[in-house]
Amino acid sequence: MGWDEPMIGLDYDGELHQTNRPRFVHDIGRNELVRRQGWLDLHVVAEHRRAFIVRRLEEAFTQRQHPLRLRPGS
């Protein structure tokens, strides 16, 4: 998932990254390509709490001088 205007991506690294080595290697290359294009690419895993993820997003949006708008109740 991502936000085009501030160029911030949020990727979930799930169980597939632990069990499928070719996929893991592919995603490392993709992550580098995304960064070279100027994106901030955040990675999260299941163990990360919602508050941690939101804080990281807030920091990224602040860095890009772009407001983070969350839906009510989300």
PyMOL Python script that loads the backbone (N, CA, C, O; Angstrom):
from pymol import cmd

cmd.read_pdbstr("""\
ATOM      1  N   MET A   1       0.852  -1.151   0.000  1.00  0.00           N
ATOM      2  CA  MET A   1       0.000   0.000   0.000  1.00  0.00           C
ATOM      3  C   MET A   1       0.895   1.210   0.000  1.00  0.00           C
ATOM      4  O   MET A   1       2.030   1.155   0.473  1.00  0.00           O
ATOM      5  N   GLY A   2       0.388   2.305  -0.530  1.00  0.00           N
ATOM      6  CA  GLY A   2       1.209   3.492  -0.576  1.00  0.00           C
ATOM      7  C   GLY A   2       0.403   4.744  -0.870  1.00  0.00           C
ATOM      8  O   GLY A   2      -0.773   4.692  -1.228  1.00  0.00           O
ATOM      9  N   TRP A   3       1.076   5.859  -0.706  1.00  0.00           N
ATOM     10  CA  TRP A   3       0.501   7.169  -0.951  1.00  0.00           C
ATOM     11  C   TRP A   3       1.367   7.834  -2.016  1.00  0.00           C
ATOM     12  O   TRP A   3       2.542   8.119  -1.782  1.00  0.00           O
ATOM     13  N   ASP A   4       0.781   8.079  -3.187  1.00  0.00           N
ATOM     14  CA  ASP A   4       1.545   8.591  -4.324  1.00  0.00           C
ATOM     15  C   ASP A   4       2.118   9.985  -4.102  1.00  0.00           C
ATOM     16  O   ASP A   4       3.296  10.217  -4.372  1.00  0.00           O
ATOM     17  N   GLU A   5       1.304  10.911  -3.614  1.00  0.00           N
ATOM     18  CA  GLU A   5       1.753  12.293  -3.525  1.00  0.00           C
ATOM     19  C   GLU A   5       2.950  12.474  -2.593  1.00  0.00           C
ATOM     20  O   GLU A   5       3.914  13.138  -2.976  1.00  0.00           O
ATOM     21  N   PRO A   6       2.924  11.901  -1.372  1.00  0.00           N
ATOM     22  CA  PRO A   6       4.135  12.053  -0.555  1.00  0.00           C
ATOM     23  C   PRO A   6       5.177  10.970  -0.841  1.00  0.00           C
ATOM     24  O   PRO A   6       6.275  11.001  -0.285  1.00  0.00           O
ATOM     25  N   MET A   7       4.832  10.006  -1.716  1.00  0.00           N
ATOM     26  CA  MET A   7       5.730   8.905  -2.071  1.00  0.00           C
ATOM     27  C   MET A   7       6.175   8.124  -0.839  1.00  0.00           C
ATOM     28  O   MET A   7       7.363   8.006  -0.541  1.00  0.00           O
ATOM     29  N   ILE A   8       5.168   7.591  -0.133  1.00  0.00           N
ATOM     30  CA  ILE A   8       5.406   6.773   1.056  1.00  0.00           C
ATOM     31  C   ILE A   8       4.729   5.427   0.834  1.00  0.00           C
ATOM     32  O   ILE A   8       3.546   5.357   0.503  1.00  0.00           O
ATOM     33  N   GLY A   9       5.497   4.370   1.021  1.00  0.00           N
ATOM     34  CA  GLY A   9       4.956   3.030   0.892  1.00  0.00           C
ATOM     35  C   GLY A   9       4.955   2.316   2.234  1.00  0.00           C
ATOM     36  O   GLY A   9       5.808   2.572   3.084  1.00  0.00           O
ATOM     37  N   LEU A  10       4.002   1.430   2.416  1.00  0.00           N
ATOM     38  CA  LEU A  10       3.907   0.624   3.635  1.00  0.00           C
ATOM     39  C   LEU A  10       3.773  -0.827   3.201  1.00  0.00           C
ATOM     40  O   LEU A  10       2.775  -1.210   2.592  1.00  0.00           O
ATOM     41  N   ASP A  11       4.773  -1.625   3.515  1.00  0.00           N
ATOM     42  CA  ASP A  11       4.795  -3.029   3.104  1.00  0.00           C
ATOM     43  C   ASP A  11       4.709  -3.937   4.318  1.00  0.00           C
ATOM     44  O   ASP A  11       5.358  -3.713   5.339  1.00  0.00           O
ATOM     45  N   TYR A  12       3.888  -4.970   4.174  1.00  0.00           N
ATOM     46  CA  TYR A  12       3.764  -5.990   5.210  1.00  0.00           C
ATOM     47  C   TYR A  12       4.644  -7.169   4.826  1.00  0.00           C
ATOM     48  O   TYR A  12       4.448  -7.784   3.778  1.00  0.00           O
ATOM     49  N   ASP A  13       5.603  -7.478   5.668  1.00  0.00           N
ATOM     50  CA  ASP A  13       6.467  -8.636   5.447  1.00  0.00           C
ATOM     51  C   ASP A  13       5.918  -9.790   6.276  1.00  0.00           C
ATOM     52  O   ASP A  13       6.176  -9.885   7.476  1.00  0.00           O
ATOM     53  N   GLY A  14       5.167 -10.656   5.629  1.00  0.00           N
ATOM     54  CA  GLY A  14       4.489 -11.737   6.319  1.00  0.00           C
ATOM     55  C   GLY A  14       5.262 -13.045   6.307  1.00  0.00           C
ATOM     56  O   GLY A  14       6.461 -13.083   6.029  1.00  0.00           O
ATOM     57  N   GLU A  15       4.559 -14.090   6.611  1.00  0.00           N
ATOM     58  CA  GLU A  15       5.150 -15.423   6.701  1.00  0.00           C
ATOM     59  C   GLU A  15       5.813 -15.848   5.393  1.00  0.00           C
ATOM     60  O   GLU A  15       6.793 -16.593   5.404  1.00  0.00           O
ATOM     61  N   LEU A  16       5.283 -15.377   4.277  1.00  0.00           N
ATOM     62  CA  LEU A  16       5.854 -15.715   2.973  1.00  0.00           C
ATOM     63  C   LEU A  16       7.332 -15.337   2.899  1.00  0.00           C
ATOM     64  O   LEU A  16       8.119 -16.025   2.249  1.00  0.00           O
ATOM     65  N   HIS A  17       7.708 -14.246   3.563  1.00  0.00           N
ATOM     66  CA  HIS A  17       9.105 -13.819   3.523  1.00  0.00           C
ATOM     67  C   HIS A  17      10.018 -14.750   4.321  1.00  0.00           C
ATOM     68  O   HIS A  17      11.234 -14.744   4.127  1.00  0.00           O
ATOM     69  N   GLN A  18       9.444 -15.535   5.204  1.00  0.00           N
ATOM     70  CA  GLN A  18      10.235 -16.481   5.994  1.00  0.00           C
ATOM     71  C   GLN A  18      10.330 -17.837   5.312  1.00  0.00           C
ATOM     72  O   GLN A  18      11.284 -18.584   5.528  1.00  0.00           O
ATOM     73  N   THR A  19       9.345 -18.146   4.495  1.00  0.00           N
ATOM     74  CA  THR A  19       9.278 -19.486   3.915  1.00  0.00           C
ATOM     75  C   THR A  19       9.621 -19.543   2.433  1.00  0.00           C
ATOM     76  O   THR A  19       9.884 -20.623   1.905  1.00  0.00           O
ATOM     77  N   ASN A  20       9.622 -18.404   1.756  1.00  0.00           N
ATOM     78  CA  ASN A  20       9.858 -18.381   0.320  1.00  0.00           C
ATOM     79  C   ASN A  20      11.077 -17.502   0.025  1.00  0.00           C
ATOM     80  O   ASN A  20      10.952 -16.297  -0.193  1.00  0.00           O
ATOM     81  N   ARG A  21      12.237 -18.120   0.023  1.00  0.00           N
ATOM     82  CA  ARG A  21      13.491 -17.372  -0.163  1.00  0.00           C
ATOM     83  C   ARG A  21      13.525 -16.594  -1.477  1.00  0.00           C
ATOM     84  O   ARG A  21      13.928 -15.431  -1.464  1.00  0.00           O
ATOM     85  N   PRO A  22      13.123 -17.173  -2.611  1.00  0.00           N
ATOM     86  CA  PRO A  22      13.138 -16.402  -3.863  1.00  0.00           C
ATOM     87  C   PRO A  22      12.278 -15.126  -3.773  1.00  0.00           C
ATOM     88  O   PRO A  22      12.660 -14.078  -4.295  1.00  0.00           O
ATOM     89  N   ARG A  23      11.139 -15.223  -3.121  1.00  0.00           N
ATOM     90  CA  ARG A  23      10.276 -14.044  -2.959  1.00  0.00           C
ATOM     91  C   ARG A  23      10.973 -12.992  -2.093  1.00  0.00           C
ATOM     92  O   ARG A  23      10.928 -11.800  -2.397  1.00  0.00           O
ATOM     93  N   PHE A  24      11.604 -13.434  -1.034  1.00  0.00           N
ATOM     94  CA  PHE A  24      12.331 -12.548  -0.128  1.00  0.00           C
ATOM     95  C   PHE A  24      13.439 -11.808  -0.881  1.00  0.00           C
ATOM     96  O   PHE A  24      13.584 -10.593  -0.747  1.00  0.00           O
ATOM     97  N   VAL A  25      14.212 -12.542  -1.666  1.00  0.00           N
ATOM     98  CA  VAL A  25      15.303 -11.951  -2.444  1.00  0.00           C
ATOM     99  C   VAL A  25      14.744 -10.961  -3.469  1.00  0.00           C
ATOM    100  O   VAL A  25      15.286  -9.869  -3.637  1.00  0.00           O
ATOM    101  N   HIS A  26      13.671 -11.338  -4.147  1.00  0.00           N
ATOM    102  CA  HIS A  26      13.029 -10.454  -5.128  1.00  0.00           C
ATOM    103  C   HIS A  26      12.595  -9.146  -4.467  1.00  0.00           C
ATOM    104  O   HIS A  26      12.816  -8.066  -5.015  1.00  0.00           O
ATOM    105  N   ASP A  27      11.987  -9.246  -3.307  1.00  0.00           N
ATOM    106  CA  ASP A  27      11.483  -8.051  -2.624  1.00  0.00           C
ATOM    107  C   ASP A  27      12.619  -7.136  -2.155  1.00  0.00           C
ATOM    108  O   ASP A  27      12.439  -5.919  -2.108  1.00  0.00           O
ATOM    109  N   ILE A  28      13.768  -7.687  -1.813  1.00  0.00           N
ATOM    110  CA  ILE A  28      14.914  -6.842  -1.462  1.00  0.00           C
ATOM    111  C   ILE A  28      15.300  -5.972  -2.665  1.00  0.00           C
ATOM    112  O   ILE A  28      15.538  -4.773  -2.516  1.00  0.00           O
ATOM    113  N   GLY A  29      15.361  -6.572  -3.839  1.00  0.00           N
ATOM    114  CA  GLY A  29      15.663  -5.805  -5.050  1.00  0.00           C
ATOM    115  C   GLY A  29      14.592  -4.780  -5.357  1.00  0.00           C
ATOM    116  O   GLY A  29      14.902  -3.654  -5.745  1.00  0.00           O
ATOM    117  N   ARG A  30      13.336  -5.156  -5.189  1.00  0.00           N
ATOM    118  CA  ARG A  30      12.230  -4.237  -5.420  1.00  0.00           C
ATOM    119  C   ARG A  30      12.299  -3.067  -4.459  1.00  0.00           C
ATOM    120  O   ARG A  30      12.069  -1.923  -4.852  1.00  0.00           O
ATOM    121  N   ASN A  31      12.615  -3.347  -3.195  1.00  0.00           N
ATOM    122  CA  ASN A  31      12.720  -2.280  -2.201  1.00  0.00           C
ATOM    123  C   ASN A  31      13.798  -1.272  -2.596  1.00  0.00           C
ATOM    124  O   ASN A  31      13.613  -0.066  -2.433  1.00  0.00           O
ATOM    125  N   GLU A  32      14.906  -1.758  -3.107  1.00  0.00           N
ATOM    126  CA  GLU A  32      15.985  -0.858  -3.540  1.00  0.00           C
ATOM    127  C   GLU A  32      15.523   0.004  -4.709  1.00  0.00           C
ATOM    128  O   GLU A  32      15.799   1.203  -4.738  1.00  0.00           O
ATOM    129  N   LEU A  33      14.834  -0.583  -5.660  1.00  0.00           N
ATOM    130  CA  LEU A  33      14.311   0.166  -6.802  1.00  0.00           C
ATOM    131  C   LEU A  33      13.339   1.247  -6.338  1.00  0.00           C
ATOM    132  O   LEU A  33      13.397   2.381  -6.814  1.00  0.00           O
ATOM    133  N   VAL A  34      12.459   0.904  -5.425  1.00  0.00           N
ATOM    134  CA  VAL A  34      11.480   1.862  -4.903  1.00  0.00           C
ATOM    135  C   VAL A  34      12.200   3.034  -4.232  1.00  0.00           C
ATOM    136  O   VAL A  34      11.839   4.190  -4.450  1.00  0.00           O
ATOM    137  N   ARG A  35      13.201   2.745  -3.430  1.00  0.00           N
ATOM    138  CA  ARG A  35      13.968   3.809  -2.758  1.00  0.00           C
ATOM    139  C   ARG A  35      14.689   4.706  -3.766  1.00  0.00           C
ATOM    140  O   ARG A  35      14.735   5.924  -3.591  1.00  0.00           O
ATOM    141  N   ARG A  36      15.241   4.118  -4.800  1.00  0.00           N
ATOM    142  CA  ARG A  36      15.931   4.918  -5.821  1.00  0.00           C
ATOM    143  C   ARG A  36      14.980   5.861  -6.544  1.00  0.00           C
ATOM    144  O   ARG A  36      15.396   6.897  -7.062  1.00  0.00           O
ATOM    145  N   GLN A  37      13.716   5.501  -6.577  1.00  0.00           N
ATOM    146  CA  GLN A  37      12.703   6.352  -7.203  1.00  0.00           C
ATOM    147  C   GLN A  37      12.257   7.481  -6.279  1.00  0.00           C
ATOM    148  O   GLN A  37      11.445   8.323  -6.663  1.00  0.00           O
ATOM    149  N   GLY A  38      12.795   7.494  -5.050  1.00  0.00           N
ATOM    150  CA  GLY A  38      12.487   8.575  -4.122  1.00  0.00           C
ATOM    151  C   GLY A  38      11.423   8.271  -3.087  1.00  0.00           C
ATOM    152  O   GLY A  38      10.999   9.161  -2.349  1.00  0.00           O
ATOM    153  N   TRP A  39      10.988   7.022  -3.026  1.00  0.00           N
ATOM    154  CA  TRP A  39       9.958   6.644  -2.064  1.00  0.00           C
ATOM    155  C   TRP A  39      10.569   6.348  -0.697  1.00  0.00           C
ATOM    156  O   TRP A  39      11.690   5.849  -0.597  1.00  0.00           O
ATOM    157  N   LEU A  40       9.815   6.662   0.345  1.00  0.00           N
ATOM    158  CA  LEU A  40      10.106   6.154   1.685  1.00  0.00           C
ATOM    159  C   LEU A  40       9.317   4.859   1.792  1.00  0.00           C
ATOM    160  O   LEU A  40       8.097   4.869   1.627  1.00  0.00           O
ATOM    161  N   ASP A  41       9.971   3.772   2.057  1.00  0.00           N
ATOM    162  CA  ASP A  41       9.315   2.462   2.059  1.00  0.00           C
ATOM    163  C   ASP A  41       9.412   1.862   3.455  1.00  0.00           C
ATOM    164  O   ASP A  41      10.478   1.407   3.869  1.00  0.00           O
ATOM    165  N   LEU A  42       8.302   1.861   4.175  1.00  0.00           N
ATOM    166  CA  LEU A  42       8.254   1.342   5.536  1.00  0.00           C
ATOM    167  C   LEU A  42       7.828  -0.118   5.506  1.00  0.00           C
ATOM    168  O   LEU A  42       6.967  -0.507   4.717  1.00  0.00           O
ATOM    169  N   HIS A  43       8.433  -0.914   6.363  1.00  0.00           N
ATOM    170  CA  HIS A  43       8.094  -2.341   6.453  1.00  0.00           C
ATOM    171  C   HIS A  43       7.597  -2.644   7.851  1.00  0.00           C
ATOM    172  O   HIS A  43       8.152  -2.180   8.847  1.00  0.00           O
ATOM    173  N   VAL A  44       6.532  -3.437   7.900  1.00  0.00           N
ATOM    174  CA  VAL A  44       5.973  -3.860   9.180  1.00  0.00           C
ATOM    175  C   VAL A  44       5.727  -5.358   9.157  1.00  0.00           C
ATOM    176  O   VAL A  44       5.642  -5.971   8.093  1.00  0.00           O
ATOM    177  N   VAL A  45       5.617  -5.935  10.337  1.00  0.00           N
ATOM    178  CA  VAL A  45       5.315  -7.361  10.501  1.00  0.00           C
ATOM    179  C   VAL A  45       4.146  -7.500  11.466  1.00  0.00           C
ATOM    180  O   VAL A  45       3.743  -6.530  12.107  1.00  0.00           O
ATOM    181  N   ALA A  46       3.612  -8.690  11.567  1.00  0.00           N
ATOM    182  CA  ALA A  46       2.422  -8.936  12.388  1.00  0.00           C
ATOM    183  C   ALA A  46       2.608  -8.529  13.845  1.00  0.00           C
ATOM    184  O   ALA A  46       1.653  -8.115  14.501  1.00  0.00           O
ATOM    185  N   GLU A  47       3.821  -8.643  14.347  1.00  0.00           N
ATOM    186  CA  GLU A  47       4.066  -8.331  15.757  1.00  0.00           C
ATOM    187  C   GLU A  47       4.054  -6.829  16.064  1.00  0.00           C
ATOM    188  O   GLU A  47       4.005  -6.442  17.231  1.00  0.00           O
ATOM    189  N   HIS A  48       4.097  -5.998  15.051  1.00  0.00           N
ATOM    190  CA  HIS A  48       4.059  -4.553  15.282  1.00  0.00           C
ATOM    191  C   HIS A  48       2.649  -4.121  15.682  1.00  0.00           C
ATOM    192  O   HIS A  48       1.665  -4.490  15.040  1.00  0.00           O
ATOM    193  N   ARG A  49       2.572  -3.351  16.731  1.00  0.00           N
ATOM    194  CA  ARG A  49       1.281  -2.830  17.186  1.00  0.00           C
ATOM    195  C   ARG A  49       0.843  -1.672  16.300  1.00  0.00           C
ATOM    196  O   ARG A  49       1.657  -0.996  15.670  1.00  0.00           O
ATOM    197  N   ARG A  50      -0.473  -1.469  16.273  1.00  0.00           N
ATOM    198  CA  ARG A  50      -1.046  -0.392  15.470  1.00  0.00           C
ATOM    199  C   ARG A  50      -0.400   0.949  15.813  1.00  0.00           C
ATOM    200  O   ARG A  50      -0.055   1.711  14.910  1.00  0.00           O
ATOM    201  N   ALA A  51      -0.231   1.251  17.097  1.00  0.00           N
ATOM    202  CA  ALA A  51       0.335   2.537  17.513  1.00  0.00           C
ATOM    203  C   ALA A  51       1.750   2.728  16.951  1.00  0.00           C
ATOM    204  O   ALA A  51       2.117   3.836  16.558  1.00  0.00           O
ATOM    205  N   PHE A  52       2.535   1.661  16.914  1.00  0.00           N
ATOM    206  CA  PHE A  52       3.888   1.727  16.360  1.00  0.00           C
ATOM    207  C   PHE A  52       3.842   2.061  14.870  1.00  0.00           C
ATOM    208  O   PHE A  52       4.605   2.896  14.385  1.00  0.00           O
ATOM    209  N   ILE A  53       2.942   1.400  14.158  1.00  0.00           N
ATOM    210  CA  ILE A  53       2.818   1.617  12.713  1.00  0.00           C
ATOM    211  C   ILE A  53       2.364   3.047  12.432  1.00  0.00           C
ATOM    212  O   ILE A  53       2.914   3.717  11.558  1.00  0.00           O
ATOM    213  N   VAL A  54       1.363   3.509  13.174  1.00  0.00           N
ATOM    214  CA  VAL A  54       0.867   4.877  12.970  1.00  0.00           C
ATOM    215  C   VAL A  54       1.965   5.892  13.279  1.00  0.00           C
ATOM    216  O   VAL A  54       2.108   6.882  12.561  1.00  0.00           O
ATOM    217  N   ARG A  55       2.738   5.662  14.330  1.00  0.00           N
ATOM    218  CA  ARG A  55       3.825   6.583  14.660  1.00  0.00           C
ATOM    219  C   ARG A  55       4.856   6.650  13.535  1.00  0.00           C
ATOM    220  O   ARG A  55       5.328   7.731  13.183  1.00  0.00           O
ATOM    221  N   ARG A  56       5.199   5.502  12.980  1.00  0.00           N
ATOM    222  CA  ARG A  56       6.156   5.489  11.861  1.00  0.00           C
ATOM    223  C   ARG A  56       5.599   6.223  10.646  1.00  0.00           C
ATOM    224  O   ARG A  56       6.322   6.936   9.949  1.00  0.00           O
ATOM    225  N   LEU A  57       4.305   6.038  10.403  1.00  0.00           N
ATOM    226  CA  LEU A  57       3.676   6.763   9.293  1.00  0.00           C
ATOM    227  C   LEU A  57       3.661   8.262   9.552  1.00  0.00           C
ATOM    228  O   LEU A  57       3.944   9.053   8.652  1.00  0.00           O
ATOM    229  N   GLU A  58       3.334   8.653  10.774  1.00  0.00           N
ATOM    230  CA  GLU A  58       3.330  10.079  11.117  1.00  0.00           C
ATOM    231  C   GLU A  58       4.710  10.685  10.888  1.00  0.00           C
ATOM    232  O   GLU A  58       4.825  11.781  10.338  1.00  0.00           O
ATOM    233  N   GLU A  59       5.752   9.981  11.304  1.00  0.00           N
ATOM    234  CA  GLU A  59       7.123  10.471  11.109  1.00  0.00           C
ATOM    235  C   GLU A  59       7.459  10.600   9.623  1.00  0.00           C
ATOM    236  O   GLU A  59       8.083  11.577   9.208  1.00  0.00           O
ATOM    237  N   ALA A  60       7.053   9.631   8.836  1.00  0.00           N
ATOM    238  CA  ALA A  60       7.326   9.672   7.397  1.00  0.00           C
ATOM    239  C   ALA A  60       6.571  10.822   6.735  1.00  0.00           C
ATOM    240  O   ALA A  60       7.134  11.546   5.913  1.00  0.00           O
ATOM    241  N   PHE A  61       5.304  10.990   7.090  1.00  0.00           N
ATOM    242  CA  PHE A  61       4.518  12.070   6.505  1.00  0.00           C
ATOM    243  C   PHE A  61       5.071  13.429   6.930  1.00  0.00           C
ATOM    244  O   PHE A  61       5.098  14.361   6.127  1.00  0.00           O
ATOM    245  N   THR A  62       5.508  13.551   8.171  1.00  0.00           N
ATOM    246  CA  THR A  62       6.121  14.799   8.641  1.00  0.00           C
ATOM    247  C   THR A  62       7.402  15.071   7.867  1.00  0.00           C
ATOM    248  O   THR A  62       7.651  16.203   7.451  1.00  0.00           O
ATOM    249  N   GLN A  63       8.210  14.044   7.675  1.00  0.00           N
ATOM    250  CA  GLN A  63       9.450  14.195   6.916  1.00  0.00           C
ATOM    251  C   GLN A  63       9.165  14.714   5.508  1.00  0.00           C
ATOM    252  O   GLN A  63       9.932  15.507   4.962  1.00  0.00           O
ATOM    253  N   ARG A  64       8.064  14.262   4.931  1.00  0.00           N
ATOM    254  CA  ARG A  64       7.684  14.682   3.575  1.00  0.00           C
ATOM    255  C   ARG A  64       6.836  15.955   3.575  1.00  0.00           C
ATOM    256  O   ARG A  64       6.377  16.401   2.524  1.00  0.00           O
ATOM    257  N   GLN A  65       6.633  16.532   4.753  1.00  0.00           N
ATOM    258  CA  GLN A  65       5.823  17.745   4.916  1.00  0.00           C
ATOM    259  C   GLN A  65       4.451  17.584   4.270  1.00  0.00           C
ATOM    260  O   GLN A  65       4.002  18.416   3.482  1.00  0.00           O
ATOM    261  N   HIS A  66       3.813  16.494   4.634  1.00  0.00           N
ATOM    262  CA  HIS A  66       2.503  16.149   4.091  1.00  0.00           C
ATOM    263  C   HIS A  66       1.629  15.678   5.249  1.00  0.00           C
ATOM    264  O   HIS A  66       2.080  14.869   6.060  1.00  0.00           O
ATOM    265  N   PRO A  67       0.391  16.161   5.348  1.00  0.00           N
ATOM    266  CA  PRO A  67      -0.458  15.731   6.465  1.00  0.00           C
ATOM    267  C   PRO A  67      -0.898  14.270   6.316  1.00  0.00           C
ATOM    268  O   PRO A  67      -1.218  13.810   5.220  1.00  0.00           O
ATOM    269  N   LEU A  68      -0.905  13.570   7.424  1.00  0.00           N
ATOM    270  CA  LEU A  68      -1.421  12.200   7.454  1.00  0.00           C
ATOM    271  C   LEU A  68      -2.878  12.276   7.870  1.00  0.00           C
ATOM    272  O   LEU A  68      -3.196  12.771   8.951  1.00  0.00           O
ATOM    273  N   ARG A  69      -3.754  11.793   7.025  1.00  0.00           N
ATOM    274  CA  ARG A  69      -5.190  11.804   7.328  1.00  0.00           C
ATOM    275  C   ARG A  69      -5.664  10.365   7.502  1.00  0.00           C
ATOM    276  O   ARG A  69      -5.630   9.568   6.565  1.00  0.00           O
ATOM    277  N   LEU A  70      -6.101  10.051   8.702  1.00  0.00           N
ATOM    278  CA  LEU A  70      -6.644   8.722   8.990  1.00  0.00           C
ATOM    279  C   LEU A  70      -8.158   8.810   9.015  1.00  0.00           C
ATOM    280  O   LEU A  70      -8.726   9.821   9.428  1.00  0.00           O
ATOM    281  N   ARG A  71      -8.801   7.751   8.572  1.00  0.00           N
ATOM    282  CA  ARG A  71     -10.272   7.696   8.635  1.00  0.00           C
ATOM    283  C   ARG A  71     -10.716   7.591  10.079  1.00  0.00           C
ATOM    284  O   ARG A  71     -10.070   6.919  10.883  1.00  0.00           O
ATOM    285  N   PRO A  72     -11.821   8.255  10.418  1.00  0.00           N
ATOM    286  CA  PRO A  72     -12.345   8.109  11.791  1.00  0.00           C
ATOM    287  C   PRO A  72     -12.585   6.629  12.115  1.00  0.00           C
ATOM    288  O   PRO A  72     -13.117   5.879  11.297  1.00  0.00           O
ATOM    289  N   GLY A  73     -12.189   6.238  13.300  1.00  0.00           N
ATOM    290  CA  GLY A  73     -12.386   4.866  13.748  1.00  0.00           C
ATOM    291  C   GLY A  73     -11.339   3.891  13.250  1.00  0.00           C
ATOM    292  O   GLY A  73     -11.405   2.700  13.554  1.00  0.00           O
ATOM    293  N   SER A  74     -10.358   4.387  12.478  1.00  0.00           N
ATOM    294  CA  SER A  74      -9.330   3.457  11.971  1.00  0.00           C
ATOM    295  C   SER A  74      -8.123   3.459  12.865  1.00  0.00           C
ATOM    296  O   SER A  74      -7.158   2.742  12.602  1.00  0.00           O
TER     297      SER A  74
END
""", "prot")
cmd.dss("prot")
cmd.show_as("cartoon", "prot")
cmd.util.cbc("prot")
cmd.orient("prot")
